[in-house]
Amino acid sequence: MAHAPNSTLKQDDVLTVLGLESSCDETAASVLRRYSDGRVELLSNIVASQDDEHRPFGGVVPEIAARAHMRKIEPIIAKALKTSGQSWDQIDGIAATAGPGLIGGVITGLMGAKGLAMALGKPLIAVNHLEGHALSPRLTENCPFPYLLLLVSGGHSQLLSVIGLGDYERLGSTVDDAAGEAFDKTAKVMDLGFPGGPQVQNWAARGNPTAVKLPRPMKGRDHADFSFAGLKTAVARAWDASDKSDTAKADLAASFQRAMTDTMLDRVEKAMTLYRRKTRETDQARLVVAGGVAANAELRAGLKALAESRAFDFIAPPLKFCGDNAAMIALAGAERLAAGFIDGYDAPARPRWPLDGDAAAAAPKSGFGKKGPKS
């Protein structure tokens, strides 16, 4: 995507940005103010969930999601602006997720942002959804570059060296399924309810994490890649062989959650070694976790303990900023606007858009086709 420097803005300007997020099943809008020293003030953060629409199907249905975004986007924008106490004249830029995600939803939010930017004469910032997650801890924490990022969500599982804004180096990625997808499929197999991640965690709290023997894919390998397809299959087979009781549900949920946590901690520990080797950092470094799966309490606790043992500061966004939200899109938009970059009205909606585009194109981990590399 071509970017043009925005010569009308100065580095010391206070910027107020409207952000829109519609990449999956959350329709969201947020107004955020960024100060010249990098501090941010969240003026509004409105999220309209689609859980009720998708719950009967046990997962997100793209067509239903796209229609829901179209119904909800205008009132959500109006509410976000009203809640912020700002007028359109006080908005300096319009940011929206331009990918990756379900293309119907991405188009809805991006076209809405383009219309607003054009009508109001405001700069447009087309944001990579993954960059929003990557920057999300900076909504509430002092989190300077560089840092090691574990990005785990429904569609993505990656380990990245975050060198600076727009500068990301992949250390590891899933070769098949994402961690969040494994949580969702586990919940669906056992009929735990929707959304899957929180339901698995709730059931796991009542179960024995050693009751069911499950694999730890890639554990001990001399790289930082993930694989979760085998774990998903093992859970399905274990469920088929169980007595389907509530005890069986709780034990399998707990065993799956423990297997997932053990696997990710092993992969993160390997990435820590790679990160220090590449950045040559020998002192205290930073480990950041972001994405929907970052809300899992067992994973957060494990990552915190691992970080302490390896001389990394551990930073995680508050739970409300782990899932999809527009605050992180507004933040990414404000950061890019402050750096002097805006996008043209021809900015495309992308179903796939890796943060490390060059590396993903050269060595895709999980598929490459007409839509481009997935990761």
C-alpha positions as CSV (number, residue, x, y, z in Angstrom):
1,M,0.0,0.0,0.0
2,A,1.4,3.4,-1.0
3,H,1.8,5.9,1.8
4,A,2.3,9.6,1.3
5,P,4.0,11.9,3.8
6,N,1.5,14.3,5.5
7,S,3.4,17.6,5.5
8,T,0.5,19.5,7.1
9,L,1.1,17.9,10.5
10,K,4.0,18.5,12.9
11,Q,5.6,16.1,15.3
12,D,4.6,18.2,18.3
13,D,0.9,18.4,17.3
14,V,-1.8,16.9,19.6
15,L,-3.7,14.5,17.4
16,T,-7.3,13.3,17.8
17,V,-8.2,10.3,15.7
18,L,-11.4,8.3,15.1
19,G,-10.7,4.6,14.7
20,L,-13.0,2.0,13.2
21,E,-12.7,-1.8,13.6
22,S,-14.8,-4.4,11.7
23,S,-12.4,-7.2,10.8
24,C,-14.4,-10.1,12.3
25,D,-17.5,-10.0,14.6
26,E,-17.1,-6.8,16.5
27,T,-18.3,-3.5,15.2
28,A,-16.3,-0.8,17.0
29,A,-15.4,2.9,17.0
30,S,-13.1,4.9,19.2
31,V,-11.8,8.4,19.6
32,L,-8.3,8.7,20.9
33,R,-6.0,11.7,21.6
34,R,-2.3,11.4,21.2
35,Y,0.0,14.0,22.8
36,S,3.4,15.1,21.5
37,D,5.2,13.0,24.1
38,G,3.5,9.8,23.0
39,R,0.9,9.7,25.8
40,V,-2.6,8.8,24.8
41,E,-6.0,9.6,26.2
42,L,-8.9,7.4,25.3
43,L,-12.0,9.6,24.8
44,S,-14.4,6.9,23.8
45,N,-14.3,3.2,23.0
46,I,-17.6,1.7,21.8
47,V,-17.9,-2.0,20.9
48,A,-21.0,-3.7,19.5
49,S,-20.8,-7.5,19.9
50,Q,-22.3,-9.9,17.5
51,D,-22.3,-12.9,19.9
52,D,-26.0,-13.3,19.8
53,E,-26.1,-13.5,16.0
54,H,-23.4,-16.2,15.8
55,R,-24.1,-18.2,19.0
56,P,-26.7,-20.5,17.3
57,F,-23.9,-21.6,14.8
58,G,-21.2,-22.1,17.3
59,G,-18.8,-19.8,15.4
60,V,-18.6,-16.7,13.3
61,V,-20.6,-16.8,10.0
62,P,-18.9,-14.3,7.6
63,E,-22.2,-13.4,5.8
64,I,-24.0,-12.7,9.0
65,A,-21.0,-10.7,10.3
66,A,-20.9,-8.5,7.2
67,R,-24.6,-7.7,7.4
68,A,-24.4,-6.9,11.1
69,H,-21.5,-4.5,10.5
70,M,-23.5,-2.7,7.9
71,R,-26.4,-2.2,10.3
72,K,-24.3,-1.2,13.2
73,I,-21.4,0.9,11.9
74,E,-23.2,4.3,11.6
75,P,-24.8,4.3,15.1
76,I,-21.6,3.1,16.6
77,I,-19.6,5.9,15.0
78,A,-22.2,8.5,16.1
79,K,-22.1,7.1,19.7
80,A,-18.3,7.1,19.8
81,L,-18.1,10.8,18.7
82,K,-20.8,11.9,21.1
83,T,-19.2,10.0,24.0
84,S,-15.9,11.6,23.3
85,G,-17.3,15.1,23.6
86,Q,-15.6,16.1,20.3
87,S,-17.0,17.6,17.1
88,W,-16.0,16.5,13.6
89,D,-13.9,19.7,13.4
90,Q,-11.8,18.5,16.3
91,I,-11.0,15.1,14.6
92,D,-7.6,15.2,12.9
93,G,-7.7,11.9,11.1
94,I,-9.9,8.8,10.3
95,A,-8.3,5.4,10.8
96,A,-9.9,2.0,10.0
97,T,-8.8,-1.6,9.8
98,A,-8.0,-2.4,6.2
99,G,-7.1,-6.0,6.8
100,P,-6.5,-8.8,7.5
101,G,-9.9,-10.2,8.3
102,L,-13.3,-11.3,6.9
103,I,-13.4,-9.2,3.7
104,G,-17.1,-8.2,4.0
105,G,-16.5,-6.7,7.4
106,V,-13.2,-5.1,6.5
107,I,-14.8,-3.4,3.4
108,T,-17.7,-2.0,5.6
109,G,-15.4,-0.3,8.0
110,L,-12.8,0.9,5.5
111,M,-15.5,2.3,3.1
112,G,-17.1,4.1,6.0
113,A,-13.7,5.6,6.9
114,K,-13.1,6.7,3.3
115,G,-16.5,8.3,3.1
116,L,-15.9,10.3,6.3
117,A,-12.4,11.3,5.3
118,M,-13.5,12.5,1.9
119,A,-16.6,14.3,3.2
120,L,-14.7,16.0,6.0
121,G,-11.4,16.6,4.3
122,K,-9.6,14.6,6.9
123,P,-6.5,12.3,6.4
124,L,-7.3,8.6,6.0
125,I,-5.1,6.0,7.7
126,A,-5.6,2.4,6.6
127,V,-4.4,0.3,9.6
128,N,-3.2,-3.3,9.6
129,H,-5.4,-5.0,12.3
130,L,-2.3,-6.9,13.5
131,E,-0.4,-3.7,14.0
132,G,-3.3,-2.5,16.2
133,H,-2.8,-5.6,18.4
134,A,0.9,-5.1,18.4
135,L,0.6,-1.6,19.7
136,S,-2.3,-2.2,22.0
137,P,-0.3,-2.4,25.3
138,R,0.7,1.2,24.6
139,L,-2.9,2.2,25.3
140,T,-2.2,1.9,29.0
141,E,1.5,1.1,29.5
142,N,4.8,2.7,28.9
143,C,6.0,0.2,26.3
144,P,8.9,1.6,24.2
145,F,10.4,-0.1,21.2
146,P,11.8,-2.7,20.7
147,Y,10.0,-5.6,22.3
148,L,9.3,-9.3,21.7
149,L,5.6,-9.8,20.8
150,L,3.5,-12.9,21.2
151,L,0.4,-12.2,19.0
152,V,-2.3,-14.8,19.6
153,S,-5.8,-14.5,18.3
154,G,-8.6,-16.4,16.5
155,G,-6.8,-16.0,13.2
156,H,-3.1,-15.5,14.0
157,S,-0.4,-16.9,16.2
158,Q,3.0,-15.2,15.7
159,L,6.2,-14.3,17.5
160,L,7.6,-11.0,16.3
161,S,10.4,-8.6,17.0
162,V,8.8,-5.2,17.1
163,I,11.6,-2.9,16.2
164,G,9.5,0.2,15.7
165,L,6.3,1.5,14.0
166,G,5.8,-0.4,10.8
167,D,9.1,-2.4,11.4
168,Y,8.4,-6.0,12.4
169,E,10.6,-9.1,12.0
170,R,8.9,-12.6,12.2
171,L,10.6,-15.0,14.6
172,G,7.9,-17.7,14.5
173,S,4.4,-18.3,13.1
174,T,1.8,-21.0,13.0
175,V,2.2,-23.5,10.2
176,D,-1.5,-24.5,10.3
177,D,-4.1,-23.2,12.7
178,A,-4.2,-20.3,15.1
179,A,-4.3,-20.7,18.9
180,G,-7.7,-18.9,19.1
181,E,-9.1,-21.3,16.4
182,A,-8.0,-24.2,18.5
183,F,-9.8,-22.8,21.5
184,D,-13.0,-22.2,19.5
185,K,-13.0,-25.6,17.9
186,T,-12.4,-27.3,21.2
187,A,-15.4,-25.4,22.7
188,K,-17.5,-26.4,19.6
189,V,-16.6,-30.1,19.8
190,M,-17.6,-30.3,23.4
191,D,-20.6,-28.0,23.0
192,L,-19.3,-25.6,25.7
193,G,-20.9,-22.5,24.1
194,F,-19.8,-19.4,22.2
195,P,-17.5,-17.5,22.3
196,G,-15.2,-20.5,22.7
197,G,-12.1,-19.1,24.5
198,P,-13.9,-17.8,27.6
199,Q,-16.0,-21.0,27.8
200,V,-13.0,-23.2,27.7
201,Q,-11.4,-21.2,30.5
202,N,-14.5,-21.4,32.6
203,W,-14.8,-25.1,32.3
204,A,-11.1,-25.6,32.8
205,A,-11.3,-24.0,36.2
206,R,-13.3,-27.0,37.4
207,G,-11.2,-29.7,35.8
208,N,-8.0,-31.7,36.2
209,P,-5.3,-30.4,33.8
210,T,-3.5,-33.8,33.9
211,A,-6.6,-36.0,33.4
212,V,-6.2,-36.3,29.6
213,K,-2.9,-36.9,27.8
214,L,-2.6,-34.4,24.9
215,P,0.3,-33.6,22.6
216,R,2.5,-30.5,22.9
217,P,3.1,-29.8,19.1
218,M,6.6,-28.5,18.2
219,K,7.7,-28.5,21.8
220,G,11.5,-28.7,22.0
221,R,12.0,-27.9,18.3
222,D,14.9,-25.6,17.4
223,H,12.7,-22.8,16.0
224,A,9.8,-20.6,17.2
225,D,7.0,-21.9,15.0
226,F,3.6,-23.2,16.2
227,S,1.3,-26.0,15.1
228,F,-2.1,-26.6,16.6
229,A,-3.9,-28.8,14.1
230,G,-2.8,-32.0,15.8
231,L,-3.8,-30.7,19.2
232,K,-7.3,-30.0,17.9
233,T,-7.6,-33.5,16.4
234,A,-6.4,-35.1,19.7
235,V,-9.1,-33.1,21.6
236,A,-11.8,-34.3,19.2
237,R,-10.7,-37.9,19.6
238,A,-10.5,-37.7,23.4
239,W,-14.0,-36.2,23.5
240,D,-15.4,-39.0,21.3
241,A,-13.9,-41.6,23.7
242,S,-15.3,-39.9,26.8
243,D,-18.5,-40.4,28.6
244,K,-19.6,-36.8,27.7
245,S,-20.3,-36.0,31.4
246,D,-19.7,-32.5,32.9
247,T,-16.6,-34.0,34.6
248,A,-15.3,-35.1,31.3
249,K,-15.9,-31.7,29.8
250,A,-14.1,-30.0,32.7
251,D,-11.1,-32.4,32.6
252,L,-10.7,-32.2,28.8
253,A,-11.0,-28.4,28.8
254,A,-8.4,-28.1,31.6
255,S,-6.1,-30.6,29.8
256,F,-6.4,-28.7,26.6
257,Q,-5.7,-25.4,28.2
258,R,-2.6,-26.8,29.9
259,A,-1.3,-28.3,26.7
260,M,-1.9,-25.0,24.9
261,T,-0.1,-23.1,27.6
262,D,2.8,-25.5,27.8
263,T,3.2,-25.4,24.0
264,M,3.2,-21.6,23.8
265,L,5.6,-21.1,26.7
266,D,8.0,-23.4,25.0
267,R,7.8,-21.6,21.7
268,V,8.1,-18.2,23.5
269,E,11.1,-19.3,25.4
270,K,12.8,-20.3,22.1
271,A,11.8,-16.9,20.6
272,M,13.4,-15.2,23.6
273,T,16.7,-16.7,22.6
274,L,16.3,-15.7,19.0
275,Y,15.2,-12.2,20.0
276,R,18.3,-11.6,22.1
277,R,20.5,-13.0,19.4
278,K,19.0,-10.7,16.7
279,T,18.7,-7.5,18.8
280,R,21.9,-8.2,20.9
281,E,20.0,-7.1,24.0
282,T,21.8,-8.4,27.1
283,D,19.9,-6.4,29.7
284,Q,16.3,-6.3,30.7
285,A,14.1,-6.8,27.6
286,R,10.3,-6.7,27.2
287,L,7.9,-9.5,26.4
288,V,4.5,-8.3,25.2
289,V,1.4,-10.5,24.6
290,A,-1.6,-9.2,22.6
291,G,-4.7,-10.6,20.8
292,G,-7.8,-12.3,22.0
293,V,-6.0,-15.4,23.5
294,A,-4.0,-13.0,25.6
295,A,-7.0,-12.8,27.8
296,N,-6.5,-16.4,29.0
297,A,-5.5,-16.2,32.7
298,E,-3.4,-19.4,32.7
299,L,-1.4,-18.2,29.7
300,R,-0.8,-14.8,31.2
301,A,0.4,-16.2,34.4
302,G,2.7,-18.6,32.6
303,L,4.1,-15.9,30.5
304,K,4.7,-13.6,33.5
305,A,6.7,-16.3,35.3
306,L,8.7,-17.2,32.2
307,A,9.5,-13.5,31.6
308,E,10.7,-13.1,35.1
309,S,13.0,-16.1,34.8
310,R,14.5,-14.8,31.6
311,A,15.0,-11.1,32.6
312,F,12.1,-9.8,30.5
313,D,9.6,-7.3,31.7
314,F,6.1,-8.7,31.0
315,I,3.5,-6.4,29.5
316,A,-0.1,-7.3,28.6
317,P,-3.0,-5.0,27.8
318,P,-6.1,-5.0,30.0
319,L,-8.6,-7.6,29.1
320,K,-10.9,-5.2,27.4
321,F,-8.1,-4.4,24.9
322,C,-7.1,-8.0,24.2
323,G,-10.1,-8.8,21.9
324,D,-10.9,-6.8,18.8
325,N,-11.5,-3.1,19.6
326,A,-11.3,0.3,17.9
327,A,-9.1,1.9,20.5
328,M,-6.0,0.0,19.2
329,I,-6.9,1.0,15.6
330,A,-7.2,4.6,16.7
331,L,-3.8,4.4,18.4
332,A,-2.1,2.8,15.4
333,G,-3.7,5.5,13.2
334,A,-2.5,8.3,15.5
335,E,1.0,6.9,15.6
336,R,1.1,6.7,11.9
337,L,-0.3,10.1,11.5
338,A,2.2,11.6,13.9
339,A,4.9,9.9,11.8
340,G,3.7,11.7,8.8
341,F,1.9,9.0,6.8
342,I,-1.6,9.0,5.3
343,D,-3.3,6.7,2.7
344,G,-5.1,7.4,-0.5
345,Y,-8.7,6.7,-1.2
346,D,-7.5,3.7,-3.2
347,A,-6.3,1.9,-0.1
348,P,-7.5,-1.7,-0.6
349,A,-9.3,-4.0,1.8
350,R,-7.2,-7.0,2.4
351,P,-8.3,-10.5,3.6
352,R,-4.6,-11.2,4.2
353,W,-2.0,-8.7,5.3
354,P,1.1,-10.0,7.2
355,L,2.9,-7.6,9.4
356,D,6.2,-8.8,8.0
357,G,5.0,-8.8,4.3
358,D,8.4,-9.4,2.7
359,A,9.3,-12.4,4.8
360,A,5.8,-13.9,4.6
361,A,5.9,-13.6,0.8
362,A,9.3,-15.2,0.6
363,A,8.6,-18.0,3.1
364,P,4.8,-18.3,3.9
365,K,4.1,-20.4,6.9
366,S,0.5,-21.3,6.3
367,G,-0.5,-20.8,2.7
368,F,0.0,-18.5,-0.3
369,G,-2.6,-17.9,-3.0
370,K,-4.4,-15.3,-5.0
371,K,-5.1,-13.4,-1.7
372,G,-1.4,-13.3,-0.8
373,P,0.5,-14.9,2.1
374,K,-1.5,-15.7,5.2
375,S,1.5,-15.5,7.5
